[in-house]
């Protein structure tokens, strides 16, 4: 709660607001027009069943010239609030939390943005189809360096949403891209919508993909995704303890001359032969001598004998742990012990 004396003095550095159903504000709210010259962090948690329009939120009239970080739950940053922000953390839980047009415009305004975290949960068709096409034709986050994106729900709903949100999207100097998947089915279309082409993330050198779904891919999508990030140096693909089928990691003729580290956790369909193909692709790169680490954790398809032999040849560059269960999936999807 903001005290009147503190507000008058302008000595406010961090503000956290929670709006719940049943809460109302009058048009003459004492906090409708504030000047907070020292405010650096603003967090807004919207728990209202009926969402107010962004223009109806009383804080849209606040003056916050020093705002550096905005955190919003079920509410995108309203017009004007994101211009100075260097970091944003946004979470959307259901249909109606945002419009594609509004989100793209808010990101377009965030010209100083360096770190962006977005979580989409329980997406639905109305989340993507707001009835309007995005007014921002080309969305470029020119100063963004770190991007973390989490998504859960029905995969075709999420893919539909991302096709609109990330249309003509670029982050030219971003170096870290982290994707967290909790969808119920394959997310091939979702990943291809985020990383639309090799202009979307041309400078990303660290890519992490984590998934809770056992069948994250129905086709060989990862080779396409990796090829669209020409500056990759560090790759991490991790699944939950019950494992995941990642299919092919690299195409046969695909090379990564700058790759320095590779981590694979609980990738159940990664066999000895598939790992040999991966290492062949890595050794084709001119930077193989500088390769730093290969981590293989609990990949059920890799044999103990192969990992022991690989350890002998790679030495300290290889770290591995055996799967807790010695089973793998057959071509028809059943588990074999």
N, C-alpha and C positions, 0 to 999 in steps of 0.2 A: 504494500500500500504506500502511495506517495503522500508524504505530509505536506501541508500547504506551505509551511516555512521552507522546507527543502526545495520545493518547486520554485518558490519566489527567489531563492538564492541561486537557483540554477545548478546546485551541487548534486546532480544526479548522474551517476556513471553507468549504472546497470538497472534496467527495468524488466520485470517479469509480470505479465498479465495473464489471467485465466478467465475466460468468459464461459459461463454455464447457462443452461436453459433456465428460463425464468428471470434472468437478470435483465434489467432494462436501464436505459440511460435517458435522461431528459435532454431536450435540445439545448438546454442551458447548462450542460454538465460543466463543472468547474475545471475539468481537465481537458476541455475540448480544444483550447488554444494555449499551447505551452511553448516556451522557448527553452530548450535543454541544450545549451552549448557544449556541455561536457559529456553528454551521453554517448557511450561507445558501444554498448551491447543492449539489444532489445529483443525480448522473447515474448511471443504471443501464442497462447494455447487456446484454441477455439473449441469449446465443448458444447456449443449450442446446437440444438436439433435443427432449428430453422436458422440458416446461416444469414448474417447480415451482409448486404452488399458492401464491397470494399469502400465505396464512397460514403457508406453510412457508419464506418468505424471511426470513433471519435479521435483516434490518434493520427488520422490522415492529415490533420491540420497542424500537427506538432512540427516545430522547427528543430531538426537534429543534425546540425552541420558536421558533427564529429562522429557520427554513427559508423562503426566499423564492422559490426556483426549483427545480422538479423536472423532470428530463429522463429519459424512459424509452423504451427500445427494446424492443418486443415485451412490455412489461410496463406495465399501468396502475398508477397510484399505489395502493398498498394502503391498507387501512382506517386512517384517522387521519393519514396522512402528508401529505395535501393541505390540511389545514385552514388553515395559515398561508401557503400558497404564493400569490404574486402572479403568477407566470408558470409555464406548463407547456408542455413540448415533447414530444409523444408520437408514436411511430411504430409501426405494426402492419403486419407483412409478409405474414402468411398465416393460414389458419384455425387456430383454437386459441390465437391470441395474446391474445385477450380475450373476455369475454362482454359482451353488450349491457347486461345487468343490472349487471355489475361496473363498467363504464365510466360508466354514468349515475350510479351511486351515488357513484363517486369524484368526478365533476364536481359532484354535488349537495353534497358535503362541502366543496368548494373555495369557501368563502364569500367569500374575499378575492381571488379570481382576477381579474386585470385583463388578462392576455395569454394567449391559448391558441393553440397550433399543433398540428395533428393531421395525420399522413400515413397514409393507408390505401393499402396496396399489395397487389396480387394477392388481392383479396377473393374469398371463396367463400361458398356458401350457409350452410355451418356457421358462418361468421363472424357472420352475422346471426341465425341460428336457434340460439340457445344452449339452447333447451328451456325457457326461462323468459321470462315477460313482465317488462319492467322494473318494479322495485318502486317507483321514483320516478315518481309520476303526472305531476307538472308539474316540469320541469327548468328552473329560472330561474337564470341567472348574473347576479346583480344588479349586480356591479361590473365585469363584463367590458367592455373598451373595444376590444380588438384581437383579431380572430379570423381565423386563416389555416388553410385546409383543403385538403389535397392528396389526390387519389384517382386510382388507376389500376387496370386490370384489366378484366373483362367488365362492361359497363355495367349489365346487369340484376342482377348480383350486388351491385354497389355501391349501386344504387338500393334494393334490398331491405334492405341493411344500414342505410342512412341513414333509411329509413322508420321503423325501430325506434329508432335512436340519437337522432334529432331529433324524436321524437314529443312534442308539447306542450312544445317548446323555446322559450325566450325569452331575449333578451339586451337588456334595455330601454335601456341607455345605451351600448351598443357603437357606435362611430363608424366603424370600419374593418372591412370584410369582404373577404377575398381568397380566391378559389377557383382552384385549379390542377388542371386536368383532363388526364389522360393515358389515358383510357379508349379502348377500341377502337371504340366506336360512339356513337350519340347519347346525350346525358346530360340530356335533358329531364326525365325523372322524378327524376333525382338532384337537380337544382337546385330543383325544386318541392318535394322532400322536405326540403331544407335550409331553404329560405325558404318555410315552410309557409303563412303568411298575413301580413297587415300588422302583426301583433303580435310576430312573431319578432324583427325587427330594426327597430324604429320610429325609432331615432335614427341609423342608419348614414348617413353623408354621403359616404363614399368606398367605392366598390365596384370591385373589379378581378377580371376573369375572364380567365384565360389557358388556352389549350388546345393540345394537340399533335395532336388528332384533326381530320382534314379535314372531317368531317361531324359537328359537335358537336350539331346540332339537326335534328330531322325535322319539327318544327312551329314556329310562332312563339312560342317560349317566353320570350325576353328581354323583350318587352313586359309579360308577366305578372309576371316577376321584378322588373322595375323598378317596376311599380305597387305591389308589396308592400313597397317601401322608400320611404315618403313623404318622407323627409328628404334624399334624394340630392342631392348637389352636384357630385360628381366621379365620372365613369364611365370605365372603361378596359376595352376588350375586345381582347385580343391573341392572335394565333395564331403558330405557328412559321412559318419561312420558306417552307414549301410551301403555306401558305394554309389558309383555313377558310371554310366557308359558315355565316354567322351568321343568315341569313334576315332577317326584318323586325326592326328595332331597336325602333321605337315603333309603337303603334297610331295610326291617322290622327287620332283625337281626343284623344290622350294628350299632356298638357303637363307640363313640369317647371319650375315657376316659380322654383326656387332653383338650377337647374343652372348651374355655373360653368365646368366643363371637361369635354371629351369627347375620348377618345383611342381610335383604331381602327387596329390594326396587322394587316396581312395578311388582311383581311376580303375575300376574293376576289369574293363575290357582291354587294358593295356597288357599285351602279351610280350614274351621274350622277343619274338620276331618283330613286333611293332616297335619295341624299344631300340632294337638294332637299326631300324629304319630312321628313327629319330636321331640317333647318334651319328649315322651316316650323313644326315642333313647338316648336323652341327659341325662335323669335321670338315665339311666342304667350305665352311666360312673361313675367311682369312684371319679371323680373330680367335680361332680355336685354341691357340697357345695361351690366350689370355682368359679363356673360359674359367669362371670362378667356382661354381657349385652346381651340382645336380642332386636334387633331393627327391627321393622316391619313398613315399610313406604309405604303407598298408594297401598297396595295389595288388589285389588278389590274383591277378593273372600272371604276375611275375614269379618265376620259380626261385626258390632259395639258392639253388645251384648257380643260376645265371647271375643273381645279385652278388654272390660271393666272388665269382670270376670277374665281374665288372668292378668290384671293389679293388681287386688286385691290380687291374690295369689303370684305374683312375685315382687310386689312393685317397688322399684327403679331400679331393674334389667331389667325392660321392658320399652322401649320407642316405641311409635307407633304414626302414623298419619293416619287418614282415607283417603281412596281414594277419589279423586275429583269427580269421577263418580261412581255410584252404578250399575255397569254393569259387566258382566263376559262373557266368551265365552262358548257357548254350545259345546257339543261333535262334532257337524258338522262344527265348526269354526265360526259360526255367533255370533254377539253380541246380548246379551239379556239385557234389562233394567229392 
